[in-house]
Amino acid sequence: SLSRTGQSSEIASSPHRIGVGKNLFAKKVTEDYTYIGQFSNGFDGNGLLINTKPEYIYDGNWKDGKMHGFGKLKMKITENGEYYEGHFKDSKKDGLVSSKV
């Protein structure tokens, strides 16, 4: 299975990939998550991750399999939970982040 930390061998051989070389666009579906977006060595570039264990959605920039750059993170996707929009670094909020309900 593909880890969020970088193994891209399964995506690279997936029939859902589009393009060649670096920064391919792909769709990866597992029991725990769906990822649609760019990858190089794992999630890398712009992408959408819908995770079910734990529940969250992240739509934004990735670097080396981590949330990195501008993005929007929504926790508890089955409820009207709040979301965070702003900058992330190494999957952590970084700098000014806007919280909304």
N, CA, C and O of each residue as an XYZ file, in Angstrom:
404
protein
N       0.833     -1.188      0.000
C       0.000      0.000      0.000
C       0.873      1.245      0.000
O       2.047      1.192      0.369
N       0.309      2.333     -0.404
C       1.027      3.603     -0.477
C       1.015      4.259      0.885
O      -0.046      4.412      1.489
N       2.156      4.643      1.370
C       2.205      5.357      2.640
C       2.165      6.846      2.362
O       2.556      7.295      1.285
N       1.695      7.608      3.332
C       1.648      9.055      3.165
C       3.048      9.644      3.241
O       3.229     10.842      3.025
N       4.027      8.824      3.543
C       5.379      9.341      3.674
C       6.209      9.155      2.434
O       7.374      9.554      2.424
N       5.663      8.560      1.372
C       6.448      8.634      0.171
C       6.515      7.494     -0.789
O       6.972      7.731     -1.908
N       6.120      6.288     -0.497
C       6.261      5.215     -1.466
C       5.272      5.404     -2.598
O       4.062      5.448     -2.371
N       5.782      5.518     -3.825
C       4.900      5.796     -4.956
C       4.847      4.654     -5.952
O       4.277      4.822     -7.030
N       5.415      3.503     -5.639
C       5.488      2.425     -6.616
C       4.102      1.939     -7.046
O       3.904      1.637     -8.223
N       3.151      1.857     -6.134
C       1.818      1.408     -6.519
C       1.101      2.443     -7.365
O       0.421      2.090     -8.328
N       1.241      3.712     -7.023
C       0.611      4.746     -7.831
C       1.254      4.789     -9.209
O       0.560      4.945    -10.214
N       2.566      4.654     -9.265
C       3.258      4.735    -10.549
C       2.772      3.675    -11.523
O       2.763      3.907    -12.732
N       2.371      2.525    -11.022
C       1.889      1.479    -11.913
C       0.366      1.469    -12.027
O      -0.202      0.600    -12.689
N      -0.291      2.425    -11.387
C      -1.745      2.491    -11.384
C      -2.289      2.887    -12.752
O      -1.692      3.718    -13.437
N      -3.413      2.303    -13.158
C      -4.030      2.719    -14.416
C      -4.650      4.104    -14.339
O      -5.091      4.635    -15.359
N      -4.694      4.708    -13.142
C      -5.307      6.022    -12.970
C      -4.309      7.161    -13.127
O      -4.693      8.324    -13.008
N      -3.046      6.863    -13.390
C      -2.068      7.939    -13.508
C      -2.212      8.640    -14.862
O      -2.654      8.048    -15.847
N      -1.833      9.894    -14.877
C      -1.876     10.688    -16.099
C      -0.539     11.398    -16.212
O      -0.141     12.096    -15.279
N       0.163     11.245    -17.318
C       1.428     11.924    -17.518
C       2.608     10.991    -17.380
O       2.450      9.803    -17.100
N       3.785     11.537    -17.578
C       5.011     10.765    -17.441
C       6.026     11.577    -16.659
O       5.925     12.802    -16.596
N       6.995     10.914    -16.068
C       8.053     11.611    -15.362
C       7.624     12.118    -14.005
O       6.796     11.501    -13.335
N       8.187     13.247    -13.598
C       7.889     13.813    -12.293
C       6.515     14.473    -12.276
O       5.965     14.843    -13.313
N       5.987     14.608    -11.086
C       4.718     15.288    -10.847
C       3.575     14.724    -11.675
O       2.848     15.463    -12.340
N       3.428     13.423    -11.626
C       2.309     12.765    -12.278
C       1.026     13.114    -11.535
O       1.066     13.480    -10.360
N      -0.089     13.005    -12.203
C      -1.389     13.193    -11.585
C      -2.000     11.818    -11.434
O      -2.004     11.037    -12.385
N      -2.516     11.507    -10.261
C      -3.026     10.160    -10.037
C      -4.196     10.162     -9.079
O      -4.436     11.126     -8.352
N      -4.916      9.054     -9.098
C      -5.975      8.814     -8.126
C      -5.605      7.529     -7.407
O      -5.354      6.508     -8.048
N      -5.568      7.570     -6.098
C      -5.228      6.406     -5.297
C      -6.323      6.198     -4.274
O      -6.638      7.109     -3.508
N      -6.904      5.019     -4.251
C      -7.987      4.712     -3.327
C      -7.575      3.496     -2.486
O      -7.178      2.466     -3.031
N      -7.670      3.619     -1.183
C      -7.459      2.490     -0.282
C      -8.653      2.430      0.662
O      -9.586      3.226      0.548
N      -8.619      1.500      1.576
C      -9.684      1.392      2.566
C      -9.740      2.628      3.465
O     -10.811      3.013      3.935
N      -8.582      3.246      3.699
C      -8.495      4.361      4.643
C      -8.544      5.743      4.012
O      -8.882      6.709      4.696
N      -8.218      5.871      2.725
C      -8.182      7.208      2.136
C      -8.299      7.166      0.623
O      -8.089      6.139     -0.021
N      -8.649      8.351      0.076
C      -8.616      8.591     -1.365
C      -7.753      9.821     -1.584
O      -7.948     10.846     -0.929
N      -6.801      9.723     -2.501
C      -5.943     10.854     -2.851
C      -6.063     11.088     -4.345
O      -5.959     10.159     -5.146
N      -6.283     12.343     -4.707
C      -6.313     12.734     -6.115
C      -5.392     13.934     -6.237
O      -5.638     14.977     -5.632
N      -4.337     13.787     -7.015
C      -3.433     14.909     -7.161
C      -2.082     14.509     -7.702
O      -1.903     13.413     -8.233
N      -1.135     15.416     -7.560
C       0.209     15.211     -8.082
C       1.038     14.408     -7.094
O       0.811     14.450     -5.885
N       1.996     13.682     -7.631
C       2.942     12.986     -6.781
C       4.263     12.859     -7.503
O       4.323     12.878     -8.732
N       5.311     12.731     -6.728
C       6.635     12.451     -7.258
C       7.190     11.330     -6.408
O       7.234     10.185     -6.858
N       7.615     11.625     -5.198
C       7.966     10.610     -4.209
C       6.918     10.693     -3.114
O       7.175     11.249     -2.046
N       5.753     10.152     -3.368
C       4.629     10.321     -2.462
C       3.813     11.517     -2.908
O       3.982     12.004     -4.026
N       2.940     11.991     -2.054
C       2.114     13.145     -2.383
C       3.045     14.336     -2.503
O       3.762     14.658     -1.556
N       3.044     14.999     -3.662
C       3.988     16.077     -3.895
C       3.410     17.007     -4.948
O       3.292     16.627     -6.113
N       3.047     18.221     -4.551
C       2.385     19.143     -5.461
C       1.005     19.458     -4.917
O       0.811     19.495     -3.702
N       0.056     19.681     -5.790
C      -1.300     20.007     -5.369
C      -2.132     18.735     -5.340
O      -2.088     17.942     -6.280
N      -2.902     18.534     -4.251
C      -3.723     17.335     -4.176
C      -4.796     17.410     -3.116
O      -4.770     18.260     -2.226
N      -5.738     16.497     -3.235
C      -6.864     16.379     -2.312
C      -6.783     15.018     -1.649
O      -6.719     13.996     -2.332
N      -6.785     14.994     -0.312
C      -6.782     13.756      0.446
C      -8.043     13.690      1.277
O      -8.322     14.595      2.063
N      -8.804     12.627      1.108
C      -9.982     12.366      1.936
C      -9.628     11.149      2.775
O      -9.539     10.035      2.260
N      -9.429     11.365      4.047
C      -8.977     10.321      4.955
C     -10.129      9.882      5.849
O     -10.907     10.719      6.306
N     -10.251      8.583      6.104
C     -11.336      8.101      6.949
C     -10.880      7.646      8.322
O     -11.710      7.517      9.222
N      -9.598      7.399      8.517
C      -9.085      6.927      9.802
C      -7.791      7.652     10.110
O      -6.746      7.179      9.664
N      -7.772      8.756     10.831
C      -8.891      9.536     11.379
C      -9.554     10.356     10.272
O      -8.986     10.533      9.195
N     -10.749     10.849     10.544
C     -11.523     11.570      9.531
C     -11.014     12.991      9.326
O     -11.005     13.795     10.257
N     -10.594     13.292      8.111
C     -10.273     14.664      7.728
C     -10.155     14.753      6.214
O      -9.966     13.755      5.519
N     -10.274     15.989      5.729
C     -10.059     16.286      4.311
C      -8.999     17.377      4.251
O      -9.075     18.370      4.974
N      -8.021     17.188      3.393
C      -7.022     18.232      3.162
C      -6.944     18.487      1.669
O      -6.726     17.568      0.879
N      -7.122     19.735      1.295
C      -7.040     20.154     -0.101
C      -5.995     21.249     -0.170
O      -6.214     22.358      0.317
N      -4.862     20.939     -0.773
C      -3.808     21.943     -0.821
C      -2.502     21.376     -1.330
O      -2.470     20.397     -2.076
N      -1.426     22.017     -0.908
C      -0.092     21.654     -1.373
C       0.548     20.614     -0.471
O       0.343     20.586      0.742
N       1.337     19.756     -1.120
C       2.057     18.677     -0.448
C       3.534     18.760     -0.806
O       3.901     19.246     -1.875
N       4.371     18.279      0.102
C       5.806     18.150     -0.178
C       6.293     16.904      0.556
O       6.171     16.800      1.777
N       6.838     15.974     -0.194
C       7.376     14.735      0.386
C       6.354     14.008      1.269
O       6.702     13.492      2.331
N       5.095     13.972      0.823
C       4.060     13.245      1.551
C       3.480     13.968      2.748
O       2.719     13.374      3.511
N       3.823     15.252      2.936
C       3.319     16.015      4.078
C       2.602     17.264      3.587
O       2.925     17.803      2.529
N       1.606     17.726      4.380
C       0.942     18.986      4.072
C       1.999     20.075      4.163
O       2.663     20.216      5.190
N       2.157     20.849      3.088
C       3.236     21.831      3.059
C       2.876     22.927      2.062
O       2.719     22.660      0.871
N       2.745     24.148      2.545
C       2.306     25.257      1.708
C       0.880     25.623      2.067
O       0.426     25.361      3.180
N       0.178     26.226      1.131
C      -1.190     26.685      1.405
C      -2.176     25.534      1.259
O      -2.076     24.738      0.325
N      -3.138     25.448      2.193
C      -4.153     24.413      2.098
C      -5.316     24.655      3.030
O      -5.315     25.589      3.833
N      -6.313     23.791      2.907
C      -7.515     23.850      3.730
C      -7.705     22.471      4.356
O      -7.761     21.463      3.652
N      -7.804     22.435      5.689
C      -7.932     21.192      6.438
C      -9.254     21.198      7.182
O      -9.532     22.117      7.952
N     -10.071     20.179      6.959
C     -11.359     20.055      7.652
C     -11.361     18.748      8.416
O     -11.181     17.679      7.834
N     -11.566     18.836      9.725
C     -11.612     17.664     10.585
C     -13.053     17.189     10.726
O     -13.988     17.946     10.464
N     -13.234     15.937     11.138
C     -14.563     15.356     11.383
C     -15.474     15.602     10.187
O     -16.436     16.363     10.280
N     -15.170     14.959      9.067
C     -15.851     15.240      7.809
C     -17.326     14.870      7.809
O     -18.072     15.349      6.955
N     -17.770     14.029      8.743
C     -19.180     13.659      8.766
C     -20.012     14.604      9.634
O     -21.231     14.457      9.723
N     -19.360     15.566     10.268
C     -20.055     16.554     11.089
C     -19.817     17.937     10.510
O     -19.020     18.097      9.586
N     -20.493     18.924     11.041
C     -20.234     20.313     10.645
C     -19.066     20.849     11.461
O     -19.216     21.798     12.230
N     -17.909     20.237     11.285
C     -16.720     20.647     12.035
C     -16.103     21.892     11.455
O     -16.430     22.306     10.342
N     -15.208     22.486     12.217
C     -14.542     23.676     11.716
C     -13.407     23.265     10.784
O     -12.977     22.111     10.777
N     -12.942     24.206     10.017
C     -11.818     23.933      9.145
C     -10.773     25.031      9.301
O     -11.058     26.126      9.785
N      -9.577     24.708      8.882
C      -8.452     25.624      8.964
C      -7.954     25.890      7.556
O      -7.793     24.970      6.754
N      -7.716     27.145      7.269
C      -7.221     27.531      5.957
C      -6.007     28.417      6.175
O      -6.075     29.420      6.885
N      -4.901     28.037      5.559
C      -3.687     28.807      5.730
C      -2.471     28.003      5.316
O      -2.558     27.114      4.469
N      -1.348     28.319      5.915
C      -0.092     27.668      5.534
C       0.243     26.532      6.487
O      -0.027     26.586      7.687
N       0.839     25.506      5.905
C       1.265     24.329      6.640
C       2.729     24.062      6.317
O       3.208     24.373      5.227
N       3.426     23.481      7.283
C       4.807     23.060      7.070
C       4.986     21.727      7.781
O       4.724     21.617      8.979
N       5.431     20.719      7.047
C       5.614     19.375      7.611
C       4.358     18.889      8.323
O       4.440     18.326      9.415
N       3.185     19.105      7.703
C       1.867     18.673      8.194
C       1.421     19.373      9.473
O       0.529     18.881     10.164
N       2.029     20.516      9.800
C       1.607     21.303     10.958
C       1.252     22.704     10.502
O       1.814     23.215      9.533
N       0.302     23.332     11.218
C      -0.068     24.713     10.897
C       1.153     25.591     11.057
O       1.929     25.430     12.000
N       1.323     26.527     10.127
C       2.518     27.356     10.132
C       2.130     28.795      9.789
O       1.636     29.071      8.696
N       2.355     29.690     10.721
C       2.038     31.098     10.479
C       0.577     31.386     10.720
O      -0.076     30.738     11.539
N       0.069     32.369      9.994
C      -1.320     32.772     10.156
C      -2.244     31.735      9.541
O      -2.112     31.373      8.371
N      -3.179     31.265     10.352
C      -4.144     30.269      9.893
C      -5.522     30.783     10.259
O      -5.733     31.263     11.373
N      -6.449     30.687      9.342
C      -7.816     31.137      9.565
C      -8.677     29.955      9.981
O      -8.728     28.952      9.269
N      -9.357     30.052     11.124
C     -10.286     29.005     11.588
C     -11.703     29.449     11.289
O     -12.072     30.598     11.531
N     -12.489     28.529     10.762
C     -13.866     28.853     10.439
C     -14.768     27.693     10.802
O     -14.343     26.538     10.788
N     -16.014     28.000     11.129
C     -16.990     26.973     11.444
C     -18.025     26.917     10.359
O     -18.950     26.108     10.429
